Amino acid sequence: MPISSQALAFVFGLLGNVISFMVFLAPLPTFYKIYKKKSAEGYQSLPYVVALFSAMLWIYYALLKTNATFLITINSFGCLIETLYIFLFIFYAPTKLRSQTARLLVLLNVLGFGVMLALTLVLAKGERRLKVLGWICLVFNLTVFAAPLFIMGKVIKTKSVEYMPFALSFFLTLNAVMWFFYGLLLKDYYIALPNVVGFVFGIIQMILFMIFKNAKKSIPINEEPKPQLHQLSEQIMDVVKLGTMVCTELSPVAVLQPNMEVVVEAVIDNIQNKQQLIK
């Protein structure tokens, strides 16, 4: 007995929900690193802000379209988890990056979505509204898949896959396959077409990961990071302690304590001379 397209669509929709759930959870290792480092510096918030906007759009689209329960369930979870990611990112981000993320969130997810919602409700009715919203969802779904291009460019530039987790790339690719067949079986090309691009980008990301996963980043001598203030303090204290220990071993009976100002100045001069040689 042949399986109907509706039954197959149900299967792919269910699998799409399961895999999308894992896609939304895939950035957890990244945010665990941010939590451990207590800093989001070096990471990008754009993919999460765009993903939140896309999830909001798909919920609106699913509410207008009949028989779209799978879209509502997974995108509701997506809105929740992406919101948590964004707030965690803002909490640990440097001041400049925090303000940039907040502005992007307000412009895209508050003002942008509000304007789009008002315009589609006022200017479009019935089936036309669904088509207009379908095209908007298609464009922004492409944006979600294209957002990792920023990370891919960073991987190629730094020859490091630190900011591109393999799990996310893998699940995005598998997820694109499931939702492509779901949209195709329902003859909903607003769902099917963007996932072709998602599949291609996912494959490219996995290829980049395989190429650069063992690559060692080489830092030119003139680009070596300069010691920070707390690192200089630690070096100075180590030298002072070492000088005191040496003096004690040389003369256990009577030790002349070193002049602290002279030692500190000598250490600073030594570090500055090393930096001049490096340059």
KOLRO-395528 format. One line per field, with one value per residue: x, y, z of N, C-alpha, C in turn. Coordinates in nm, 3 decimals. Layout:
! KOLRO-395528
neast [X  ...];
nnorth [Y  ...];
nup [Z  ...];
caeast [X  ...];
canorth [Y  ...];
caup [Z  ...];
ceast [X  ...];
cnorth [Y  ...];
cup [Z  ...];
//
This chain:
! KOLRO-395528
neast [0.085  0.077  0.236  0.080  0.127  0.068  0.104  0.379  0.469  0.397  0.574  0.827  0.793  0.774  1.028  1.174  1.106  1.227  1.501  1.539  1.503  1.739  1.915  1.862  1.963  2.227  2.415  2.479  2.733  2.898  2.795  2.846  3.121  3.139  3.024  3.210  3.440  3.349  3.300  3.190  3.339  3.470  3.283  2.978  2.664  2.474  2.372  2.194  2.011  1.894  1.794  1.600  1.423  1.341  1.211  0.995  0.864  0.789  0.608  0.400  0.336  0.256  0.029  -0.149  -0.168  -0.325  -0.314  -0.046  0.091  0.338  0.518  0.447  0.499  0.783  0.897  0.805  0.946  1.194  1.187  1.191  1.439  1.630  1.594  1.687  1.956  2.038  2.006  2.187  2.420  2.430  2.464  2.724  2.877  3.120  3.100  3.066  2.993  2.768  2.590  2.565  2.437  2.197  2.085  2.051  1.867  1.643  1.590  1.545  1.389  1.190  1.102  1.124  0.976  0.733  0.654  0.635  0.432  0.214  0.188  0.126  -0.114  -0.276  -0.248  -0.276  -0.490  -0.646  -0.564  -0.368  -0.226  -0.107  0.065  0.235  0.351  0.471  0.675  0.828  0.908  1.056  1.274  1.395  1.449  1.646  1.834  1.890  2.023  2.233  2.361  2.572  2.781  2.942  3.081  3.206  3.377  3.543  3.662  3.815  3.987  4.125  4.205  4.103  3.869  3.738  3.516  3.311  3.115  3.116  2.896  2.672  2.684  2.650  2.392  2.237  2.258  2.139  1.889  1.799  1.754  1.535  1.328  1.311  1.200  0.963  0.835  0.825  0.658  0.423  0.379  0.457  0.644  0.764  0.867  1.025  1.222  1.423  1.564  1.721  1.938  2.023  2.114  2.336  2.506  2.550  2.696  2.928  3.026  3.090  3.292  3.486  3.537  3.659  3.888  4.027  4.034  4.256  4.444  4.711  4.720  4.927  5.105  5.231  5.553  5.555  5.295  5.245  5.066  5.074  5.192  4.946  4.832  4.785  4.932  5.193  5.221  5.216  5.452  5.644  5.610  5.688  5.962  6.060  6.008  6.172  6.425  6.446  6.445  6.689  6.875  6.841  6.938  7.203  7.304  7.230  7.250  7.257  7.056  7.030  6.758  6.615  6.599  6.284  6.178  6.387  6.408  6.156  6.161  6.374  6.272  6.055  6.194  6.335  6.129  6.024  6.246  6.257  6.019  6.083  6.284  6.136  5.965];
nnorth [-0.120  0.210  0.495  0.790  1.133  1.314  1.165  1.114  1.375  1.432  1.264  1.369  1.627  1.576  1.462  1.684  1.861  1.732  1.735  2.009  2.094  1.997  2.150  2.407  2.370  2.323  2.544  2.544  2.447  2.658  2.876  2.782  2.800  3.079  3.139  3.019  3.165  3.408  3.607  3.736  3.818  3.814  3.651  3.634  3.797  3.822  3.589  3.474  3.674  3.713  3.455  3.445  3.641  3.517  3.289  3.411  3.517  3.278  3.166  3.350  3.315  3.045  3.060  3.186  3.001  2.691  2.369  2.366  2.285  2.176  2.375  2.575  2.461  2.404  2.653  2.810  2.706  2.776  3.059  3.093  2.974  3.112  3.370  3.339  3.279  3.524  3.708  3.601  3.636  3.917  3.974  3.886  4.017  4.261  4.619  4.773  4.575  4.480  4.699  4.720  4.477  4.510  4.730  4.618  4.419  4.567  4.718  4.518  4.299  4.419  4.683  4.625  4.381  4.469  4.672  4.518  4.340  4.519  4.628  4.402  4.324  4.542  4.611  4.377  4.101  3.791  3.521  3.655  3.790  3.575  3.485  3.709  3.716  3.466  3.503  3.690  3.535  3.343  3.494  3.580  3.338  3.247  3.435  3.351  3.111  3.217  3.372  3.236  3.285  3.494  3.377  3.174  3.321  3.422  3.187  3.112  3.329  3.329  3.071  2.895  2.694  2.763  2.927  2.809  2.570  2.221  2.057  2.225  2.294  2.041  1.959  2.166  2.112  1.857  1.923  2.099  1.922  1.768  1.962  2.054  1.836  1.818  2.064  2.029  1.803  1.904  2.086  2.343  2.587  2.801  2.707  2.495  2.586  2.768  2.586  2.441  2.609  2.620  2.357  2.352  2.552  2.433  2.202  2.325  2.449  2.223  2.114  2.316  2.293  2.041  2.097  2.294  2.207  2.094  2.279  2.498  2.808  3.065  3.329  3.635  3.778  4.053  4.093  3.988  3.961  4.226  4.233  4.249  4.483  4.350  4.122  4.223  4.308  4.062  3.949  4.127  4.089  3.822  3.836  3.999  3.836  3.621  3.747  3.810  3.551  3.451  3.625  3.553  3.290  3.337  3.482  3.377  3.473  3.756  3.955  4.188  4.370  4.408  4.714  4.813  4.992  5.021  4.760  4.722  4.922  4.825  4.583  4.671  4.822  4.615  4.460  4.646  4.676  4.423  4.427  4.626  4.496  4.287  4.430];
nup [0.000  -0.102  0.048  0.146  0.038  0.236  0.470  0.452  0.465  0.725  0.862  0.784  0.882  1.156  1.204  1.126  1.332  1.551  1.478  1.437  1.695  1.809  1.658  1.755  2.007  1.959  1.975  2.246  2.354  2.269  2.414  2.664  2.669  2.658  2.904  3.078  3.018  3.087  2.907  2.595  2.390  2.062  1.956  1.756  1.755  1.562  1.409  1.596  1.659  1.407  1.367  1.568  1.475  1.237  1.340  1.467  1.244  1.109  1.287  1.271  1.001  1.008  1.166  0.996  0.795  0.725  0.893  0.999  1.226  1.303  1.234  1.413  1.668  1.674  1.614  1.819  2.035  1.933  1.945  2.222  2.305  2.150  2.246  2.507  2.450  2.337  2.549  2.730  2.583  2.567  2.836  2.893  2.708  2.587  2.646  2.405  2.215  2.338  2.326  2.047  1.987  2.128  1.993  1.738  1.799  1.878  1.644  1.445  1.555  1.705  1.601  1.322  1.290  1.391  1.206  0.971  1.045  1.081  0.822  0.661  0.771  0.717  0.440  0.293  0.222  0.314  0.098  -0.043  0.156  0.283  0.079  0.047  0.301  0.294  0.103  0.238  0.458  0.319  0.221  0.460  0.575  0.407  0.484  0.743  0.691  0.553  0.738  0.884  0.707  0.790  1.000  0.859  0.695  0.893  0.983  0.759  0.746  0.995  1.009  1.192  1.368  1.592  1.643  1.502  1.554  1.488  1.531  1.504  1.231  1.113  1.203  1.098  0.825  0.803  0.902  0.705  0.495  0.588  0.620  0.362  0.218  0.358  0.294  0.017  -0.017  0.082  -0.108  -0.059  -0.143  -0.027  0.204  0.113  -0.082  0.043  0.196  0.025  -0.020  0.243  0.277  0.102  0.215  0.462  0.394  0.293  0.527  0.682  0.527  0.547  0.819  0.832  0.689  0.837  1.100  1.228  1.183  1.267  1.403  1.300  1.446  1.348  1.442  1.490  1.561  1.805  2.107  2.342  2.681  2.936  3.194  3.440  3.395  3.379  3.644  3.776  3.673  3.775  4.054  4.073  4.003  4.208  4.431  4.364  4.369  4.643  4.753  4.649  4.768  5.037  5.040  4.980  5.194  5.481  5.738  5.764  5.581  5.324  5.241  4.918  4.728  4.659  4.469  4.288  4.188  4.069  3.869  3.719  3.622  3.464  3.273  3.154  3.039  2.857  2.689  2.575  2.429  2.244  2.101  1.989  1.821];
caeast [0.000  0.162  0.219  0.034  0.218  0.037  0.169  0.522  0.490  0.390  0.699  0.936  0.767  0.810  1.175  1.221  1.093  1.329  1.634  1.542  1.523  1.883  1.981  1.851  2.047  2.367  2.507  2.502  2.877  2.952  2.756  2.916  3.253  3.120  3.000  3.335  3.531  3.282  3.314  3.141  3.424  3.514  3.166  2.884  2.525  2.386  2.296  2.090  1.909  1.824  1.719  1.482  1.329  1.288  1.115  0.875  0.795  0.728  0.490  0.295  0.297  0.185  -0.103  -0.234  -0.178  -0.388  -0.234  0.096  0.121  0.481  0.586  0.419  0.565  0.928  0.936  0.778  1.065  1.303  1.177  1.232  1.582  1.710  1.586  1.780  2.091  2.068  2.022  2.313  2.524  2.435  2.512  2.868  2.945  3.178  3.002  3.040  2.922  2.637  2.505  2.537  2.337  2.070  2.030  2.007  1.748  1.531  1.560  1.496  1.288  1.080  1.051  1.109  0.863  0.611  0.617  0.592  0.301  0.113  0.169  0.058  -0.252  -0.351  -0.241  -0.301  -0.602  -0.667  -0.458  -0.260  -0.146  -0.026  0.173  0.331  0.425  0.552  0.796  0.910  0.969  1.156  1.393  1.464  1.502  1.775  1.925  1.932  2.123  2.349  2.426  2.703  2.887  3.033  3.166  3.289  3.483  3.636  3.736  3.914  4.086  4.205  4.241  4.063  3.727  3.694  3.386  3.217  3.099  3.082  2.761  2.574  2.688  2.594  2.247  2.176  2.250  2.036  1.763  1.758  1.702  1.402  1.228  1.294  1.103  0.834  0.774  0.801  0.542  0.304  0.380  0.478  0.779  0.822  0.942  1.120  1.332  1.537  1.640  1.823  2.053  2.070  2.190  2.464  2.590  2.587  2.804  3.048  3.077  3.153  3.419  3.580  3.575  3.753  4.014  4.097  4.020  4.388  4.538  4.765  4.726  5.059  5.097  5.357  5.621  5.516  5.155  5.231  4.995  5.155  5.148  4.848  4.877  4.789  5.040  5.316  5.227  5.255  5.593  5.723  5.606  5.768  6.103  6.091  6.014  6.291  6.540  6.449  6.486  6.831  6.950  6.833  7.027  7.342  7.345  7.124  7.265  7.214  7.010  6.991  6.637  6.634  6.521  6.170  6.162  6.491  6.373  6.041  6.205  6.459  6.185  5.979  6.289  6.366  6.013  6.017  6.355  6.216  5.916  6.151  6.351  6.033  5.920];
canorth [0.000  0.329  0.594  0.917  1.247  1.375  1.083  1.141  1.511  1.423  1.201  1.465  1.737  1.530  1.455  1.822  1.916  1.671  1.783  2.153  2.105  1.980  2.266  2.518  2.341  2.305  2.648  2.537  2.446  2.792  2.961  2.731  2.864  3.219  3.140  2.986  3.277  3.529  3.708  3.698  3.884  3.722  3.582  3.720  3.781  3.835  3.468  3.446  3.777  3.683  3.331  3.481  3.710  3.416  3.207  3.494  3.523  3.150  3.150  3.432  3.246  2.921  3.095  3.219  2.882  2.577  2.246  2.401  2.266  2.152  2.504  2.650  2.401  2.418  2.793  2.861  2.670  2.857  3.194  3.086  2.944  3.220  3.482  3.308  3.296  3.665  3.773  3.552  3.702  4.057  3.979  3.863  4.089  4.392  4.728  4.809  4.465  4.474  4.804  4.684  4.369  4.567  4.810  4.525  4.351  4.662  4.754  4.406  4.215  4.499  4.776  4.558  4.288  4.547  4.735  4.411  4.291  4.621  4.642  4.284  4.323  4.653  4.618  4.248  4.027  3.652  3.444  3.746  3.813  3.454  3.483  3.814  3.671  3.353  3.556  3.750  3.423  3.282  3.580  3.580  3.204  3.250  3.514  3.266  3.018  3.293  3.436  3.176  3.330  3.576  3.285  3.104  3.413  3.429  3.061  3.118  3.433  3.293  2.929  2.834  2.661  2.784  2.993  2.741  2.433  2.123  2.005  2.317  2.279  1.911  1.956  2.257  2.043  1.752  1.992  2.152  1.810  1.732  2.065  2.061  1.734  1.855  2.167  1.974  1.714  1.989  2.181  2.477  2.618  2.899  2.627  2.404  2.649  2.816  2.476  2.401  2.694  2.575  2.234  2.387  2.620  2.335  2.119  2.409  2.466  2.098  2.101  2.409  2.237  1.932  2.154  2.377  2.159  2.066  2.385  2.578  2.950  3.125  3.472  3.703  3.830  4.191  4.098  3.920  4.045  4.286  4.196  4.338  4.542  4.251  4.030  4.291  4.305  3.928  3.930  4.206  4.024  3.699  3.871  4.049  3.719  3.545  3.821  3.793  3.413  3.438  3.696  3.474  3.175  3.384  3.527  3.342  3.539  3.896  3.980  4.325  4.367  4.486  4.836  4.775  5.083  4.990  4.632  4.742  4.997  4.738  4.486  4.741  4.851  4.487  4.424  4.741  4.645  4.302  4.468  4.697  4.396  4.216  4.518];
caup [0.000  -0.110  0.155  0.091  0.056  0.365  0.572  0.442  0.514  0.871  0.908  0.768  0.974  1.290  1.207  1.121  1.466  1.638  1.439  1.464  1.840  1.832  1.598  1.849  2.123  1.916  2.024  2.390  2.387  2.249  2.526  2.782  2.663  2.696  3.048  3.146  2.997  3.135  2.802  2.463  2.291  1.957  1.902  1.686  1.798  1.446  1.374  1.695  1.642  1.282  1.388  1.647  1.386  1.146  1.414  1.486  1.114  1.077  1.372  1.209  0.877  1.042  1.219  0.882  0.710  0.792  0.906  1.013  1.369  1.322  1.227  1.535  1.783  1.675  1.615  1.954  2.111  1.878  2.002  2.362  2.323  2.091  2.339  2.617  2.397  2.317  2.679  2.785  2.506  2.610  2.975  2.898  2.600  2.621  2.637  2.266  2.152  2.403  2.270  1.909  1.988  2.175  1.883  1.634  1.850  1.875  1.505  1.366  1.617  1.760  1.499  1.192  1.293  1.412  1.079  0.879  1.092  1.053  0.677  0.606  0.821  0.658  0.294  0.226  0.279  0.276  0.032  -0.082  0.276  0.305  -0.021  0.081  0.418  0.251  0.039  0.344  0.531  0.232  0.218  0.589  0.597  0.337  0.566  0.854  0.640  0.506  0.852  0.914  0.616  0.869  1.073  0.760  0.659  1.006  0.984  0.651  0.777  1.112  0.999  1.319  1.371  1.730  1.648  1.413  1.605  1.387  1.558  1.447  1.085  1.078  1.226  1.001  0.696  0.816  0.921  0.575  0.415  0.639  0.591  0.216  0.178  0.420  0.210  -0.117  -0.010  0.102  -0.220  -0.004  -0.187  0.064  0.301  0.047  -0.156  0.122  0.254  -0.072  0.013  0.373  0.259  0.038  0.314  0.564  0.338  0.287  0.663  0.726  0.452  0.610  0.948  0.808  0.638  0.935  1.239  1.284  1.141  1.376  1.367  1.322  1.475  1.316  1.560  1.517  1.603  1.932  2.202  2.445  2.815  2.997  3.318  3.547  3.364  3.420  3.790  3.817  3.641  3.869  4.183  4.064  4.005  4.343  4.518  4.328  4.420  4.788  4.781  4.618  4.871  5.159  5.028  4.977  5.326  5.574  5.867  5.754  5.444  5.290  5.159  4.795  4.710  4.577  4.355  4.190  4.126  3.981  3.751  3.638  3.553  3.360  3.165  3.087  2.955  2.746  2.597  2.501  2.332  2.137  2.018  1.912  1.712];
ceast [0.089  0.130  0.181  0.135  0.194  0.105  0.319  0.555  0.487  0.521  0.814  0.918  0.805  0.962  1.237  1.214  1.203  1.467  1.646  1.562  1.671  1.963  1.978  1.938  2.196  2.460  2.537  2.652  2.943  2.920  2.813  3.056  3.244  3.101  3.130  3.434  3.478  3.295  3.263  3.224  3.478  3.400  3.071  2.741  2.428  2.309  2.180  1.976  1.827  1.740  1.593  1.378  1.263  1.183  0.984  0.794  0.722  0.608  0.373  0.243  0.213  0.046  -0.201  -0.260  -0.243  -0.294  -0.085  0.139  0.270  0.561  0.567  0.498  0.715  0.971  0.902  0.897  1.185  1.303  1.228  1.383  1.670  1.708  1.682  1.925  2.130  2.090  2.152  2.431  2.541  2.495  2.664  2.945  3.010  3.076  2.965  2.958  2.782  2.542  2.469  2.428  2.200  2.004  1.977  1.878  1.626  1.491  1.494  1.376  1.170  1.021  1.026  0.989  0.732  0.562  0.566  0.454  0.190  0.083  0.093  -0.087  -0.338  -0.359  -0.275  -0.412  -0.600  -0.544  -0.341  -0.169  -0.054  0.091  0.280  0.417  0.516  0.682  0.889  0.982  1.079  1.286  1.468  1.513  1.636  1.879  1.978  2.042  2.250  2.425  2.559  2.814  2.989  3.133  3.259  3.405  3.589  3.721  3.847  4.025  4.180  4.258  4.214  3.912  3.669  3.552  3.284  3.203  3.054  2.938  2.654  2.568  2.622  2.443  2.174  2.158  2.141  1.897  1.709  1.697  1.559  1.296  1.210  1.188  0.965  0.762  0.739  0.675  0.412  0.286  0.384  0.622  0.844  0.904  1.054  1.243  1.448  1.624  1.739  1.952  2.112  2.155  2.330  2.558  2.636  2.702  2.935  3.110  3.148  3.286  3.525  3.629  3.680  3.890  4.094  4.093  4.154  4.492  4.582  4.780  4.863  5.045  5.230  5.418  5.573  5.371  5.135  5.163  5.088  5.103  5.051  4.902  4.887  4.899  5.175  5.333  5.272  5.402  5.682  5.728  5.690  5.916  6.145  6.104  6.140  6.417  6.555  6.497  6.634  6.916  6.953  6.928  7.173  7.390  7.237  7.134  7.211  7.181  6.975  6.871  6.656  6.547  6.409  6.156  6.262  6.458  6.259  6.080  6.289  6.375  6.110  6.070  6.322  6.254  6.002  6.126  6.321  6.113  5.980  6.223  6.254  5.986  6.027];
cnorth [0.125  0.428  0.728  1.028  1.316  1.300  1.106  1.280  1.514  1.368  1.302  1.587  1.701  1.521  1.595  1.890  1.864  1.728  1.933  2.179  2.093  2.095  2.384  2.496  2.330  2.416  2.640  2.529  2.583  2.882  2.910  2.790  3.011  3.231  3.114  3.103  3.407  3.644  3.652  3.761  3.780  3.646  3.683  3.691  3.780  3.707  3.442  3.548  3.749  3.555  3.356  3.549  3.611  3.329  3.283  3.502  3.392  3.119  3.229  3.366  3.122  2.948  3.131  3.097  2.767  2.457  2.274  2.389  2.250  2.282  2.584  2.594  2.430  2.565  2.862  2.829  2.753  2.997  3.196  3.071  3.054  3.344  3.461  3.326  3.443  3.737  3.728  3.620  3.847  4.069  3.969  3.942  4.216  4.502  4.762  4.702  4.450  4.577  4.776  4.577  4.423  4.650  4.722  4.456  4.442  4.692  4.640  4.338  4.292  4.589  4.706  4.465  4.363  4.613  4.632  4.359  4.391  4.631  4.523  4.276  4.428  4.642  4.488  4.173  3.882  3.583  3.532  3.774  3.696  3.448  3.587  3.771  3.553  3.399  3.621  3.641  3.358  3.362  3.573  3.441  3.189  3.327  3.432  3.170  3.091  3.358  3.372  3.214  3.417  3.487  3.211  3.193  3.425  3.303  3.064  3.217  3.390  3.150  2.856  2.810  2.682  2.839  2.930  2.595  2.338  2.073  2.093  2.303  2.149  1.909  2.054  2.189  1.937  1.813  2.046  2.043  1.776  1.835  2.086  1.960  1.762  1.959  2.115  1.887  1.792  2.089  2.326  2.515  2.730  2.829  2.550  2.476  2.698  2.703  2.414  2.478  2.652  2.449  2.264  2.453  2.524  2.247  2.198  2.426  2.340  2.074  2.192  2.355  2.127  1.985  2.219  2.323  2.133  2.172  2.465  2.721  3.007  3.275  3.537  3.766  3.970  4.205  4.025  4.013  4.099  4.246  4.299  4.385  4.438  4.148  4.092  4.288  4.169  3.902  4.005  4.137  3.897  3.730  3.920  3.933  3.639  3.614  3.806  3.654  3.394  3.505  3.617  3.357  3.218  3.422  3.498  3.415  3.682  3.926  4.126  4.318  4.454  4.611  4.809  4.863  5.051  4.862  4.648  4.815  4.909  4.638  4.552  4.774  4.727  4.446  4.515  4.714  4.523  4.338  4.542  4.600  4.320  4.300  4.530];
cup [0.000  0.002  0.093  0.119  0.190  0.479  0.572  0.494  0.667  0.927  0.899  0.860  1.116  1.305  1.203  1.256  1.559  1.608  1.464  1.612  1.873  1.771  1.694  1.973  2.088  1.965  2.173  2.426  2.370  2.367  2.659  2.788  2.706  2.846  3.125  3.136  3.057  3.035  2.670  2.353  2.192  1.894  1.838  1.735  1.680  1.413  1.468  1.686  1.516  1.297  1.470  1.560  1.290  1.215  1.438  1.357  1.084  1.165  1.314  1.082  0.907  1.097  1.107  0.794  0.789  0.794  0.912  1.159  1.393  1.318  1.356  1.653  1.785  1.679  1.747  2.045  2.064  1.935  2.146  2.376  2.264  2.180  2.456  2.572  2.390  2.450  2.747  2.715  2.552  2.749  2.981  2.793  2.652  2.591  2.493  2.196  2.210  2.344  2.125  1.901  2.028  2.064  1.772  1.673  1.840  1.730  1.428  1.429  1.677  1.650  1.366  1.188  1.310  1.284  0.980  0.917  1.057  0.904  0.618  0.652  0.752  0.507  0.223  0.300  0.230  0.218  -0.007  0.038  0.302  0.206  0.010  0.199  0.385  0.186  0.142  0.424  0.449  0.234  0.350  0.628  0.526  0.419  0.684  0.809  0.596  0.621  0.888  0.817  0.689  0.943  0.976  0.715  0.768  1.013  0.879  0.685  0.889  1.106  1.129  1.317  1.510  1.737  1.552  1.458  1.496  1.405  1.495  1.295  1.041  1.091  1.135  0.866  0.698  0.829  0.788  0.487  0.458  0.601  0.442  0.171  0.239  0.333  0.072  -0.119  0.012  -0.012  -0.169  -0.033  -0.106  0.172  0.230  -0.010  -0.069  0.176  0.155  -0.044  0.147  0.365  0.202  0.139  0.423  0.519  0.335  0.426  0.712  0.654  0.514  0.744  0.931  0.763  0.751  1.077  1.305  1.248  1.262  1.328  1.401  1.338  1.440  1.441  1.594  1.559  1.736  2.030  2.309  2.582  2.871  3.133  3.429  3.523  3.403  3.571  3.839  3.788  3.740  4.005  4.183  4.073  4.144  4.440  4.491  4.382  4.570  4.826  4.756  4.725  5.000  5.155  5.030  5.116  5.428  5.707  5.863  5.608  5.429  5.198  5.036  4.793  4.611  4.453  4.246  4.116  4.027  3.854  3.659  3.559  3.439  3.242  3.085  2.992  2.835  2.642  2.512  2.394  2.214  2.043  1.931  1.795  1.604];
//
